[in-house]
């Protein structure tokens, strides 16, 4: 990483602005750690592309995802966190104080760093999928399944997430049409068995999604059987994409220990990474739960871990 002309030192630097980052900022600010938070390219993170959130405790009437993230930001600001628009573009953890480059033009050094860069859902890349996103197309069955109670739904994917979400949807929707691109599933055997034994989940093998149909909201999905070459449209009100997530950890590659999918490894029961003084919270280190409330919880843990680390260091 090059040394930039514009430099600044901060006590605690938080990278990322979803529930994890903002919660870390609230706790760090209240502990007088003077956190500076860089929001990244999508301030508010994944919740800014969902509609209603009904499973975050404390909002009895539910709340719109983007509005909730504005509330998180306001609360962090009110506690004294310095929230800035900007993207971390490179890091150097080889010596302390650690360096983080922002927008390829400024270098920040920090006594402790909290990474909360989240993950992004993978999409099929169909124009219709993008056009109807939020109008029946979703990448989170746990978030949005409820809105399709008693309706027909399709889900694409064949891993553990797709299996888990198909089972979740089968309890809410009338039927779940599960679109699997090969002749077998990648999900664990136990999950596959559960899916195959559930009477209202229909599995379509060797199936490619050609298009999600509907004018302003989803009304069907056009599919192709890649073996028989037969094309057909299944009428559905919802189309869920569950083909995996991509942790936003690219700039930390070879700087921090990660698993083979790029999730940052943390010491169990903590947010400590393989580099002392660098903590990770939220979806960038969690491929199992991935909920706003669990991300917020781990953001709190990261701030407490950072506080303990700094006080042990005498900072
Ligand atoms: P995975 O990468 O395991 O699976 C992705 C699935 O999506 C695969 O079946 C893949 O098909 C399919 N897929 C990818 N691209 C496309 C496409 N363009 N069109 C159609 N299908 C596509 O992701 P998951 O999110 O399911 O799981 C990630 C990790 O998290 C895994 O290690 C999983 O075991 C773990 N996990 C564990 C859970 C638990 O223990 N409770 C719950 C959820 C996840 P193909 O098989 O053909 O490549």
Boltz pocket constraint, residues with backbone or C-beta under 6 A from the ligand:
constraints:
  - pocket:
      binder: B
      contacts: [[A, 123], [A, 124], [A, 156], [A, 157], [A, 158], [A, 159], [A, 160], [A, 161], [A, 162], [A, 164], [A, 179], [A, 180], [A, 181], [A, 182], [A, 184], [A, 185], [A, 186], [A, 187], [A, 207], [A, 242], [A, 243], [A, 244], [A, 245], [A, 287], [A, 288]]
      max_distance: 6.0
